[in-house]
Amino acid sequence: MQLTKGVEQAICIIVILSTQDKNVPLSSNEISRRLEVSPSYLKKIIRKLVVKQLITSVPGNNGGLTLAKSVDKIKNLEIIEAMEGPISMFPDTGLIEKAFKEKGMDVLRRMFSRADQLLIEFFSSQTVADLLKESFGTTDIPTLNWNTASLSDVLREKKGEKK
């Protein structure tokens, strides 16, 4: 099973918005510029995240994107399912009926169903906050205004380094 690049971009959007100053919405164009990805494709991903209520789109001149809920409430499963739909490894097109007897079909379907359940449990047990805290090596998730700074600038500043 391989997830699409949309999942990777969705995770990156959530990470950027997780570190964005909560009082300053961030434009999709700025996110696209920072990630160096297609603005039109990014907007499709953003739409899926908005529909799943992971992010909020604020209209207007000073509008943009913000997280819809706190990072400790966003499960990684929600991001994956926003992009891919419910986890289901096995396509089950009915072809196995030609190769297996009924008991074999049931065994195979149960095996993949258990694997799906393990993935669901794993991704449900991890939040965006968990990823960020482990990545930054701290319980304090840095915040910045991505419109004017980068995460590396903020992290360097916290360590007392110069640009």
C-alpha positions in Angstrom: 0.0 0.0 0.0 1.3 3.4 -1.0 -0.4 6.7 -0.1 -0.5 9.4 -2.7 1.6 12.5 -2.7 -1.5 14.4 -1.6 -1.2 12.9 1.8 2.4 14.2 2.1 1.2 17.7 1.0 -1.7 17.6 3.4 0.6 16.7 6.3 2.9 19.6 5.3 -0.1 22.0 5.1 -1.2 21.0 8.6 2.3 21.3 10.0 2.7 24.8 8.6 -0.7 25.9 9.9 0.2 24.2 13.3 3.1 26.5 13.6 1.4 29.6 12.1 0.4 32.4 14.5 -3.2 31.6 15.2 -4.2 35.3 14.8 -2.8 35.5 11.3 -4.5 33.4 8.5 -2.0 32.1 5.9 -2.8 32.3 2.2 -2.8 29.2 0.1 -0.4 31.0 -2.3 2.1 31.5 0.5 1.9 27.8 1.5 2.3 26.9 -2.2 5.3 29.1 -2.5 6.9 27.7 0.7 6.3 24.1 -0.3 7.2 24.8 -3.9 4.1 22.9 -5.2 1.4 23.7 -7.7 -1.1 26.2 -6.4 -4.0 24.6 -8.2 -3.2 21.1 -6.8 -2.6 22.5 -3.4 -6.1 24.2 -3.5 -7.6 20.8 -4.2 -5.9 19.3 -1.1 -6.9 22.4 1.0 -10.5 21.9 -0.1 -10.5 18.3 1.1 -9.0 19.4 4.5 -11.7 22.1 4.8 -14.5 19.7 4.0 -13.2 17.3 6.7 -13.0 20.3 9.1 -9.3 20.0 9.7 -8.6 23.5 8.5 -10.8 26.7 8.1 -10.8 29.0 5.1 -11.3 32.6 6.0 -12.4 34.7 3.1 -11.4 38.3 2.3 -8.3 40.5 1.9 -6.9 39.5 5.3 -8.2 36.0 4.9 -6.4 32.7 4.5 -6.2 29.4 6.2 -6.1 28.4 9.9 -6.4 25.1 11.8 -10.0 24.2 12.6 -8.9 22.6 15.9 -5.9 22.2 18.0 -3.0 20.0 17.0 -3.5 17.7 19.9 -7.0 16.9 18.6 -6.0 16.2 15.0 -5.3 12.5 14.5 -3.1 11.5 11.7 -5.8 9.1 10.5 -8.0 12.1 9.8 -5.5 13.6 7.5 -5.0 10.3 5.6 -8.7 9.7 5.3 -9.3 13.3 4.2 -7.1 12.6 1.2 -7.6 8.8 0.6 -10.9 8.0 2.1 -11.3 5.2 4.6 -8.3 2.8 4.9 -8.9 -0.3 2.9 -5.8 -2.1 1.6 -7.5 -4.8 -0.3 -9.6 -3.8 -3.3 -11.7 -7.0 -3.2 -12.9 -6.9 -6.8 -14.4 -10.4 -6.5 -11.4 -11.9 -8.3 -10.5 -14.0 -5.3 -13.7 -15.9 -5.8 -12.2 -17.5 -8.9 -9.1 -18.7 -7.0 -10.4 -19.6 -3.6 -13.3 -21.6 -2.2 -15.6 -19.7 0.1 -13.6 -20.4 3.2 -10.4 -19.2 1.5 -12.2 -16.0 0.5 -13.3 -15.4 4.1 -9.8 -16.0 5.4 -8.2 -13.6 3.0 -10.8 -10.9 3.6 -10.5 -11.3 7.4 -6.7 -11.0 7.0 -6.9 -7.7 5.2 -9.6 -6.5 7.4 -7.4 -7.0 10.5 -4.5 -5.3 8.7 -6.8 -2.3 8.0 -7.8 -2.2 11.6 -4.2 -2.2 12.8 -3.4 0.7 10.5 -6.5 2.6 11.7 -5.6 2.0 15.4 -2.0 3.1 14.8 -2.8 6.3 12.9 -5.6 7.1 15.4 -3.2 6.9 18.3 -0.9 9.6 16.8 -1.8 13.3 16.7 -0.1 16.1 14.8 1.0 17.4 18.2 2.9 14.1 18.8 4.7 14.5 15.5 5.6 18.1 16.1 6.8 17.6 19.6 9.0 14.7 18.5 10.3 16.5 15.5 11.2 19.6 17.5 12.4 17.7 20.5 10.3 19.8 22.8 6.8 20.0 24.2 6.6 23.7 23.1 5.6 23.9 19.5 7.1 27.0 17.9 4.8 29.6 16.4 5.6 32.1 13.7 4.0 34.1 10.9 4.9 32.2 7.8 4.1 35.3 5.8 7.3 37.0 7.1 9.5 34.3 8.6 10.4 30.6 8.1 10.5 27.9 10.7 14.3 27.6 10.4 14.6 31.4 11.2 12.5 30.9 14.4 14.4 27.8 15.5 17.8 29.5 14.9 16.5 32.5 16.9 15.5 30.3 19.8 19.0 28.8 19.8 20.5 32.3 19.8 22.0 31.9 16.3 22.2 34.6 13.7 20.6 34.3 10.2 
